[in-house]
Amino acid sequence: MTFSQILTHPGGSHKDEYLACCVLLAHSPAPIVRREPTAADLADPAIAVVDVGGEHRPDLGNFDHHQFPKDHPPMCALSLVLQYLGVYQDALAFCDWLEPTEWLDTRGPQETSRWLGIERDTLAKLNSPIDVTLLRRFASITRLEPGESLWEVMRWIGEDLLNYLRNLRQRLDFIAEVGEFWEIKSASGPFHVLYLPRTDPLPEEPSSGLARFINSHPAGDKVVGLVYPDRRGSGFGLSRHNDHPGLDFTKIGACDDVHFTHARGFVAKTSATDPQRLRDLLARSWG
């Protein structure tokens, strides 16, 4: 279902309804109206009613959370829209900012700070002038039409978010299909890495999604390093996972087939393509 209009509440704007409108614009590039909804608005499935209206009826395009009971799991307007578009679980898994956004909107800064394990004033230190300006400008309008600067920026944000989620899911499925978990034996003991072979066509950014894949995989807690095609050459990149201190690639810097090692030892580039040679280089870097 697409929408001919997106309606949200007037007055101050928060990140949850702003981002919900951004995502809806990517789905349905329609005008945005900021006013209280009428009964006719709520009954019209062509009008998306966001963060206002007192009901969650995705079949009618109504996405409000304020009527949920006090003990309901934190869910904001953005959560409901992402659910409607079928990407909420991926967003929760791959967008680290989403859950804090849900908590801030439904529990407030004090409880959110306790949940995050930080001091209350730390939240304010993380504020961005980008957030402040976009929310303030959005709060000042009553209607936003396609072609207006803020409308276009909001559509970009929504498109980038949805594209990120959809492309990342495809990327993770690809890694699951072609990637291999290697156990490397070394003089200092065995360790595990994730190996991604060279494919044709080569992904634009071969290392993209590897860390997310590892963190979501049952065997991922054993992985300390990554091996992936070098997008600038015919060889491979070697790097630490989560900056594991056990790997130090400066130890292989003098090898003829290693043409780059970072001075801090967390990444290297090699012209080697033979899997056994890659294993040897990794073994020499361990311990």
Buried (B, 14 or more C-beta within 10 A) or exposed (E): EEBEBBBBBEEEBBBBBBBBBBBBBBBBBBBBBBEEBEEEBBEBBBBBBBBBBEBBBBEBBBBBBBEBEEEEEBBBBBBBBBBBBEBBEBBBBBBEEBBBBBBBBBBEBEEBBEBBEEEEEEBEEEEEEEEEEBBEBBBEBEEBEEEBEBBBBBBEBBBEBBEBBBEBBEBBEBBEEEBEBBEBEBEEEEBBBBBBBBEEEEBEEBBBBBBBBBBEBEEBEBBBBBBBBBEEEEBBBBBBBEEBEBBBBBBBBEBEBBBBBEEEBBBBBBBBBEBEBBBBBBBBBBE
